[in-house]
Amino acid sequence: MKKAIEIKTGDITGEKVCAIVNAANSSLMGGGGVDGAIHRAGGHAILEECREIRERRYPDGLPTGEAVATTAGAMDASYVIHTVGPVYGSCGNACESLLASCYRNSLNVALELGCKDIAFPAISTGIYGYPKEEAACIAYRSVKQFLNQGHEITVYFVFHNDQDRTVFEESIRGLQGL
């Protein structure tokens, strides 16, 4: 299988991949942005599994940088991998490592599930305020390092609009030789 990173514009909820990543909040109960769109598109089954995860494993909420999987409900994907990105400005010197953990831990969960492909949104760049250029470099480096360890999975970065896609592509231009 070929390892690849693909960058595209689209609606992540319509991706036909094994797993889509949800930029969740720690409650796992849905929210705005990508989180709300995924919960709406997937339906009630996602929320029910998130409630079970909260009751059994994370009663205080999913910690920043961690990742858990649920069904994708009514979406074409098989799974949703929920990860909580850092709130920029509230994480001090740990922001970069926390954001990198979101990507690494999501990829590890995908491999545990047997996934051959995964779609990521731009984690933490919305209401959590992470600068898009910096977040792009962290995301790309994290994924590329993971793939360079011999893991075979196709990774899609899916942006809601062409402007965000362009910011990502321009930000990683010098990193693509990693």
C-alpha positions as CSV (number, residue, x, y, z in Angstrom):
1,M,0.0,0.0,0.0
2,K,1.2,3.5,-0.8
3,K,1.6,6.0,2.0
4,A,0.4,9.4,1.0
5,I,-0.7,12.8,2.2
6,E,-3.4,14.5,0.2
7,I,-4.7,18.0,0.7
8,K,-8.2,19.0,-0.5
9,T,-11.1,21.3,-0.1
10,G,-14.5,19.8,0.9
11,D,-16.9,18.7,3.5
12,I,-15.1,16.3,5.9
13,T,-18.5,14.7,6.8
14,G,-18.8,13.4,3.3
15,E,-15.4,11.8,3.0
16,K,-15.4,8.1,2.0
17,V,-12.6,7.0,4.3
18,C,-12.3,4.6,7.2
19,A,-12.0,7.4,9.8
20,I,-12.6,11.1,10.0
21,V,-11.2,13.1,12.8
22,N,-13.4,15.3,14.9
23,A,-11.8,18.5,16.4
24,A,-13.9,17.9,19.6
25,N,-14.3,19.6,22.9
26,S,-13.4,17.7,26.0
27,S,-17.1,17.0,26.9
28,L,-17.5,15.0,23.6
29,M,-21.1,16.1,23.6
30,G,-20.9,18.1,20.3
31,G,-20.3,21.8,19.7
32,G,-19.8,24.2,16.9
33,G,-17.6,24.1,13.8
34,V,-16.4,20.7,12.7
35,D,-17.6,19.1,15.9
36,G,-21.2,20.2,15.4
37,A,-21.1,19.3,11.7
38,I,-19.9,15.8,12.5
39,H,-22.5,15.2,15.2
40,R,-25.3,16.5,12.9
41,A,-24.1,14.4,9.9
42,G,-23.5,11.2,11.9
43,G,-26.6,11.3,14.0
44,H,-27.5,10.2,17.5
45,A,-25.3,7.1,17.5
46,I,-22.2,9.2,17.8
47,L,-23.5,11.1,20.8
48,E,-24.6,7.9,22.5
49,E,-21.1,6.4,22.2
50,C,-19.5,9.6,23.4
51,R,-21.7,9.4,26.5
52,E,-20.5,5.9,27.1
53,I,-16.9,6.9,26.8
54,R,-17.5,9.8,29.2
55,E,-19.2,7.4,31.7
56,R,-16.6,4.6,31.5
57,R,-13.3,6.1,30.6
58,Y,-13.2,9.9,30.9
59,P,-15.7,11.2,33.5
60,D,-13.9,14.5,33.6
61,G,-13.7,14.9,29.8
62,L,-11.3,13.8,27.2
63,P,-7.9,15.3,27.9
64,T,-6.3,17.6,25.4
65,G,-4.1,15.7,22.9
66,E,-5.9,12.4,23.5
67,A,-8.0,10.5,21.0
68,V,-11.0,8.1,21.1
69,A,-13.1,6.4,18.4
70,T,-16.8,6.0,17.9
71,T,-19.0,5.0,15.1
72,A,-19.5,7.4,12.3
73,G,-23.2,6.8,12.4
74,A,-25.0,7.9,9.1
75,M,-21.8,9.1,7.4
76,D,-19.8,7.2,4.8
77,A,-16.8,6.8,7.1
78,S,-16.7,3.8,9.5
79,Y,-15.4,5.7,12.5
80,V,-15.0,9.1,14.0
81,I,-11.9,9.7,16.0
82,H,-12.4,12.5,18.5
83,T,-9.5,14.5,19.7
84,V,-9.3,17.7,21.7
85,G,-6.9,20.3,20.5
86,P,-5.2,22.9,22.7
87,V,-6.8,26.3,23.2
88,Y,-4.0,28.6,21.9
89,G,-2.8,31.0,24.5
90,S,-4.0,28.8,27.4
91,C,-1.4,26.0,27.0
92,G,1.9,28.0,27.3
93,N,4.9,26.1,26.1
94,A,2.9,22.9,25.7
95,C,0.7,24.1,22.8
96,E,2.9,22.6,20.0
97,S,3.3,19.2,21.7
98,L,-0.4,19.0,22.6
99,L,-1.4,19.7,19.0
100,A,1.1,17.2,17.7
101,S,-0.3,14.6,20.1
102,C,-3.8,15.1,18.6
103,Y,-2.4,14.0,15.2
104,R,-0.2,11.2,16.5
105,N,-2.8,9.8,18.8
106,S,-5.6,10.0,16.2
107,L,-3.3,8.1,13.7
108,N,-2.5,5.5,16.3
109,V,-6.2,4.9,17.0
110,A,-6.9,4.6,13.3
111,L,-4.2,1.9,13.0
112,E,-5.6,0.1,16.0
113,L,-9.0,0.1,14.1
114,G,-7.3,-1.3,11.0
115,C,-7.9,1.9,8.9
116,K,-6.1,2.4,5.7
117,D,-7.2,6.0,5.3
118,I,-8.1,9.0,7.6
119,A,-9.3,12.5,7.1
120,F,-8.2,15.4,9.3
121,P,-9.7,18.9,9.7
122,A,-7.5,21.8,10.8
123,I,-7.5,21.0,14.5
124,S,-7.6,24.0,17.0
125,T,-7.6,26.7,14.2
126,G,-11.2,27.7,14.7
127,I,-12.6,29.0,18.0
128,Y,-9.5,27.6,19.8
129,G,-7.5,30.3,18.0
130,Y,-4.3,28.4,17.0
131,P,-2.6,30.4,14.2
132,K,-3.3,28.6,11.0
133,E,0.2,28.8,9.6
134,E,1.8,27.4,12.8
135,A,-0.8,24.7,13.1
136,A,-0.3,23.6,9.5
137,C,3.4,23.1,10.1
138,I,2.8,21.1,13.3
139,A,0.1,19.0,11.6
140,Y,2.2,18.2,8.5
141,R,5.4,17.4,10.5
142,S,3.5,15.1,12.9
143,V,1.8,13.2,10.1
144,K,5.0,13.0,8.0
145,Q,7.0,11.7,11.0
146,F,4.3,9.1,11.7
147,L,4.4,7.9,8.0
148,N,8.2,7.9,8.0
149,Q,8.1,5.3,10.8
150,G,6.8,2.8,8.3
151,H,3.0,3.1,9.0
152,E,0.9,2.6,6.0
153,I,-2.1,4.9,5.9
154,T,-3.3,7.5,3.5
155,V,-3.9,10.9,5.2
156,Y,-6.2,13.5,3.9
157,F,-6.2,17.1,5.1
158,V,-9.7,18.4,4.3
159,F,-10.3,22.1,4.5
160,H,-13.7,23.7,4.4
161,N,-12.7,26.4,2.0
162,D,-10.0,27.1,-0.6
163,Q,-8.5,30.0,1.5
164,D,-7.7,27.7,4.4
165,R,-6.3,25.1,2.0
166,T,-4.0,27.7,0.5
167,V,-2.8,28.8,3.9
168,F,-1.9,25.2,4.7
169,E,-0.2,24.5,1.4
170,E,1.9,27.7,1.6
171,S,2.8,27.0,5.2
172,I,4.1,23.5,4.6
173,R,5.9,24.3,1.3
174,G,9.4,24.2,2.9
175,L,8.5,21.1,5.0
176,Q,7.6,18.8,2.2
177,G,11.0,17.2,2.0
178,L,10.8,15.8,5.5
